[in-house]
Amino acid sequence: PAKGPVHFAPAVTVAGEESPGSNAAAAPTLAPPPSLLEPCHFSSSDYAKRGVLLKKGGGAGARKSKLLSWRKRWWVSREELLSPGSLQLLISARFVQPDVPDSFGLIFYYKNSEERELLGVIDLARVTEPIATSTHGKHAHVFKIVVPEREYLLKAPTSLEKDQWIEVMSRLSRDAKARRQQQQQQQQQQRQQQQLQQQQQRHQQQQAASSA
């Protein structure tokens, strides 16, 4: 379950509209304010985009209904990294998996452009198939994002906006996957080095004991 409210100033409400376990808050808490964002040392405007997208309803209870509504949401792809404390808050609120190393690759969606009520987060490093255009009845400019937990259907206002979002998200997804893989390799190397150092220390202690 999500932890109790964590207070920042100014506060940003984390409302959550998905069911528990689907990268959204299980209970209201507070999200990181913009002041807790850190400059991204490797990023650029290639990852930055903000705008309105309609999202096909898929929250708690919505899956039981055949008539899922399209909801207007404000989407944000940042060119900054969240501070470690802000990332931990998102993890505590169950917006992202506990093993997420940093916020690179995360897409945020809010209730409106004020960006004060965070409704959900998608980790693009976990997509299982290419982000691409999707046919959905009479609806145009639709594309989808597929992660292990669910499929997101998003609708842009124009074909150009759809293509731009797909381009930005695809680039971010590709680079985030590569970054996570590199981080995992570095962590594995660090563990191996620590194990080697521990073995050397034990060997030195044994030698010291035998010569005493």
Secondary structure, DSSP 8 states (H G I E B T S, - for coil): --------SS-EEE---S-TTSSS-SS-EEE--GGGEE--SS--GGG-EEEEEEEE--STTGGG-S---EEEEEEEE-SSEE-HHHHHHHHHTTSS-TT--SSTTEEEEESSTT--EEEEEEEGGG-SS--EE--BTTB-SEEEEEETTEEEEEE-SSHHHHHHHHHHHHHHHHHHHHHHHHHHHHHHHHHHHHHHHHHHHHHHHHHHHHH-
